Amino acid sequence: MKRITTLALLWAAGLQCTMGAAFAQSAPWPQRAIKIVTPTPPGVGSDIFARSYADQLSRLLKVPVIVENKPGALSTIGTDAVAKATPDGYTVLFSTSNPFTMTPFLLSKLPYNPKEDLVPVTQALKGGSFIVANNAVPARNTEELVALAKRQPGHVSFASYGSGSTSHLGFELLQEAASIEMLHVPYKQGAMPDVIGGQVMLGFEPPISALPNIKAGRVKALAYTGSQRSAALPDVPTVAERYPGYDVSTWLGFWVPARTPEAIVEQLNRAITTVTRSPEMARQIADAGLEPMTTNSADTRAIIEREAQTMGRLIKAKGIRID
């Protein structure tokens, strides 16, 4: 009798644990605050949109959504923080694709595995950059720029946000496509004042910094680097119109730690998509000269893999390293 009673108690305890685990797994998400980690300083880059998403997601999901800034080391600090977080849907990365498509080829060692440690949730917004020129540069479009560079190899100078940055690689792709040689001038911060002043001839600027200067006539737009013309300046042709296949766009998206339950990933995707399509967010994205994006996890992963192949090939071919 004593043995039967012991077995019954063990069975009941096991059943209780199983039921408790099942309840925990089926409990509605979210039940507490969500943290969005962005690998940029406050008020810069993705931080601005991260706070807009946090505000709207908080209202939609009925829980606090906070933003934590973890900048530095080519975005690896913030990315690694999310990679090592508990995979429960309460820690989310909001970043450009660079930590997955560029940084792995620029650094010899990463603290995270870009393919295995994080799961993409969705793209959120996307935009190319404007290739801008000092007004004294005798070129009005990509074709004339290429002709100028061929007449004066190594003379046409371009500014970037540092070796291995999107702007640097964008100009490298143009040189490769057009078989030209230009002079790279890396900057640690924005180079627009020097482009305006003529210290450097060309810049590769996102719409948020390019549009005010283009519209004020301080610089001229030669081309747009996205796959299609910018709605903000539809008269400016894309580089791809001269060199098909050229597409250097920057996009922002969301990731969660690997092993986050698929159901939570899907819920996050639906919530973020709802916010992206809201009139408030759509207006903010359009005002920045960008495009809204809504993709599922599988499609986002495929996009990352394609971009990583392109950027990895270019970085290796040019021998670009940061460390």
C-alpha positions in Angstrom: 0.0 0.0 0.0 2.8 2.3 0.9 4.5 1.7 -2.5 1.3 2.4 -4.3 0.8 5.6 -2.5 4.3 6.7 -3.2 3.9 6.0 -6.9 0.6 7.9 -7.0 2.2 10.9 -5.4 5.1 10.8 -7.8 2.6 10.5 -10.7 0.6 13.5 -9.4 3.6 15.6 -9.0 4.8 14.8 -12.5 1.4 15.6 -13.9 1.4 18.9 -12.0 4.8 19.8 -13.4 3.7 18.9 -16.9 0.5 20.9 -16.6 2.5 23.8 -15.2 4.9 23.7 -18.1 2.1 23.5 -20.6 0.3 26.5 -19.0 3.5 28.5 -19.1 4.0 27.7 -22.8 0.4 28.6 -23.6 0.2 31.7 -21.5 -0.6 34.7 -23.6 2.3 36.8 -24.7 3.2 39.5 -23.8 2.6 39.7 -20.1 5.4 42.2 -19.1 7.6 44.9 -20.5 9.4 44.3 -23.8 12.9 45.7 -24.4 14.0 46.9 -27.9 17.8 47.0 -28.2 19.2 49.3 -30.8 23.0 49.4 -31.5 23.1 53.2 -32.1 23.4 56.1 -29.7 20.3 58.0 -28.6 18.9 60.3 -31.2 20.9 58.8 -34.0 20.1 56.3 -36.8 17.8 53.5 -35.9 17.2 55.0 -32.4 14.7 57.5 -33.8 12.5 54.8 -35.4 13.0 52.4 -32.5 11.3 54.9 -30.2 8.5 55.4 -32.6 7.9 51.6 -32.8 8.2 51.3 -29.1 5.5 53.9 -28.5 3.1 52.3 -30.9 3.8 48.7 -29.9 3.2 49.6 -26.3 -0.2 50.9 -27.2 -1.0 47.9 -29.4 0.3 45.2 -27.1 -0.9 46.9 -23.8 2.5 46.5 -22.1 5.5 48.9 -21.7 8.0 48.8 -24.6 11.3 50.4 -23.8 14.4 51.2 -25.9 17.9 50.4 -24.7 20.9 51.8 -26.6 23.9 49.7 -26.9 26.2 51.3 -29.5 29.7 50.4 -30.5 32.0 48.0 -32.3 30.2 48.0 -35.7 26.9 47.3 -33.9 28.2 44.0 -32.4 27.7 45.1 -28.8 24.0 45.5 -29.1 23.5 42.6 -31.4 25.4 40.3 -29.1 23.3 41.4 -26.1 20.2 40.2 -27.8 21.8 37.0 -29.1 22.6 36.1 -25.5 19.2 37.2 -24.0 16.5 34.7 -22.9 14.6 33.6 -26.0 11.1 34.5 -24.7 10.1 37.4 -26.9 10.9 40.1 -24.3 14.2 41.2 -25.8 14.2 42.4 -29.4 16.9 43.8 -31.7 16.1 46.7 -34.0 19.0 47.3 -36.4 20.2 47.6 -39.9 21.2 44.4 -41.6 24.9 45.3 -41.3 25.6 43.0 -38.3 24.5 40.1 -40.5 25.5 41.1 -44.0 28.7 43.1 -43.6 30.3 43.0 -40.2 30.9 39.2 -40.3 33.3 39.8 -43.2 34.9 43.0 -41.8 35.9 41.5 -38.4 38.0 38.4 -37.9 36.0 37.4 -34.8 32.4 38.0 -33.7 30.9 37.5 -30.2 27.8 36.0 -31.9 27.0 33.7 -34.8 25.0 35.8 -37.3 23.3 32.7 -38.8 22.6 30.7 -35.7 22.2 33.0 -32.7 19.4 35.3 -33.9 16.1 34.9 -35.8 14.8 37.6 -38.1 11.3 38.7 -37.4 10.6 41.2 -40.2 12.0 44.0 -42.2 10.4 47.4 -41.2 11.7 50.1 -43.5 14.1 50.5 -46.4 15.8 53.2 -48.4 18.7 53.8 -50.7 21.1 56.8 -50.5 21.8 59.7 -52.8 25.1 60.1 -54.5 25.6 63.8 -54.1 28.3 66.1 -55.5 29.7 69.4 -54.8 28.2 72.0 -57.2 31.6 72.5 -58.9 31.8 68.9 -60.0 31.3 68.8 -63.8 28.8 65.9 -63.7 25.0 65.8 -63.5 24.3 62.0 -63.5 26.0 58.6 -63.2 27.0 58.5 -66.8 28.8 61.8 -66.7 30.4 60.9 -63.3 31.8 57.7 -64.8 33.1 59.6 -67.8 34.8 62.1 -65.6 36.4 59.3 -63.5 37.7 57.5 -66.6 39.3 60.7 -67.9 41.0 61.3 -64.5 41.6 57.9 -62.8 42.0 58.2 -59.0 41.2 61.9 -59.1 37.5 61.9 -58.3 37.2 61.8 -54.5 34.4 60.3 -52.5 33.6 60.5 -48.8 32.4 57.6 -46.7 31.4 57.0 -43.1 34.6 54.9 -42.6 36.2 51.8 -44.2 33.7 49.0 -44.5 30.7 51.3 -44.1 27.7 51.1 -46.5 28.8 54.3 -48.2 32.3 52.9 -48.7 31.0 49.6 -50.1 28.4 51.4 -52.2 31.1 53.4 -54.0 33.3 50.3 -54.3 30.4 48.5 -56.1 30.0 51.5 -58.5 33.7 51.4 -59.3 33.5 47.7 -59.9 30.4 48.0 -62.1 31.8 50.9 -64.2 35.4 49.8 -64.2 36.6 53.1 -62.8 39.0 54.1 -60.0 38.2 56.8 -57.5 39.8 58.2 -54.4 38.3 57.1 -51.0 38.3 59.6 -48.2 37.0 58.0 -45.0 35.3 60.1 -42.3 34.5 59.2 -38.7 31.4 61.4 -38.8 29.3 63.1 -41.5 31.2 64.5 -44.5 28.4 66.7 -45.9 30.1 70.0 -44.8 33.2 69.0 -46.7 31.2 67.9 -49.8 29.4 71.3 -49.7 32.7 73.1 -49.3 34.5 71.2 -52.0 37.2 69.5 -49.9 35.8 66.2 -51.2 33.8 65.8 -54.4 31.2 63.2 -53.7 29.1 61.9 -50.8 26.9 58.9 -50.3 24.1 60.2 -48.1 20.8 58.8 -46.7 17.7 60.8 -47.5 17.4 62.3 -44.0 20.7 64.1 -44.5 20.8 64.5 -48.3 17.3 65.9 -49.0 17.6 69.2 -47.1 20.9 70.0 -48.7 19.8 68.9 -52.2 16.6 71.0 -52.0 18.5 74.0 -50.6 20.9 73.8 -53.6 24.0 73.2 -51.5 24.8 69.9 -53.4 23.4 68.2 -56.4 22.0 64.7 -56.6 23.6 62.5 -59.3 21.9 59.3 -58.6 19.9 57.2 -56.1 21.3 53.9 -55.0 18.0 52.0 -54.3 16.4 49.5 -56.7 13.8 52.1 -57.7 13.7 55.9 -57.8 13.0 57.7 -54.5 9.5 59.1 -54.1 11.1 62.1 -52.5 13.0 63.0 -55.7 11.5 61.0 -58.5 13.5 62.9 -61.2 16.8 61.5 -59.9 17.7 58.3 -61.7 18.9 55.2 -60.0 22.4 53.8 -60.5 20.7 50.6 -61.6 19.3 52.4 -64.6 22.8 52.6 -65.9 24.2 49.5 -64.3 21.4 46.8 -63.9 21.6 44.9 -60.6 23.2 47.7 -58.6 21.2 48.1 -55.4 22.7 49.5 -52.2 19.9 50.0 -49.8 19.9 50.2 -46.1 17.0 48.6 -44.3 16.0 48.3 -40.6 14.4 45.3 -39.2 13.7 43.2 -36.0 15.5 40.1 -34.7 15.0 37.9 -31.6 17.3 35.4 -29.9 17.4 31.9 -31.5 15.0 29.4 -30.0 12.3 32.0 -29.4 9.0 30.1 -29.8 7.7 30.4 -33.4 4.3 31.5 -32.1 5.9 34.5 -30.5 7.9 35.3 -33.6 4.7 35.3 -35.6 2.9 37.5 -33.0 5.7 40.0 -33.1 5.7 40.0 -36.9 1.9 40.7 -36.9 2.3 43.5 -34.3 5.2 45.2 -36.1 3.5 44.9 -39.4 0.4 46.6 -38.0 2.5 49.5 -36.7 4.4 49.8 -40.0 1.2 50.1 -41.9 -0.4 52.6 -39.5 -0.9 56.1 -40.9 1.3 57.6 -38.2 4.3 55.4 -39.0 3.7 55.5 -42.7 3.9 59.2 -42.6 7.1 59.2 -40.6 8.8 56.7 -42.9 7.7 58.8 -46.0 9.0 62.0 -44.4 12.4 60.4 -44.0 12.4 59.5 -47.7 12.2 55.8 -46.9 9.8 52.9 -47.8 7.8 50.7 -45.5 8.6 47.0 -45.6 6.6 44.0 -44.3 8.1 40.6 -44.7 7.8 37.3 -42.8 10.7 35.6 -41.0 11.6 33.2 -43.8 11.6 35.9 -46.5 13.8 38.2 -44.3 16.3 35.4 -43.8 16.5 34.8 -47.5 17.1 38.5 -48.1 19.9 38.6 -45.5 21.6 35.6 -47.1 21.6 37.2 -50.6 22.9 40.5 -49.3 25.6 38.7 -47.3 26.8 36.8 -50.4 27.1 40.1 -52.3 28.8 42.1 -49.6 31.0 39.2 -48.5 32.3 38.7 -52.1 33.0 42.5 -52.4 34.7 42.9 -49.1 37.0 39.9 -49.7 37.8 41.0 -53.3 38.8 44.4 -52.1 40.7 43.1 -49.0 38.7 45.4 -46.7 39.3 44.7 -43.0 38.6 46.6 -39.8 40.8 44.6 -37.4 
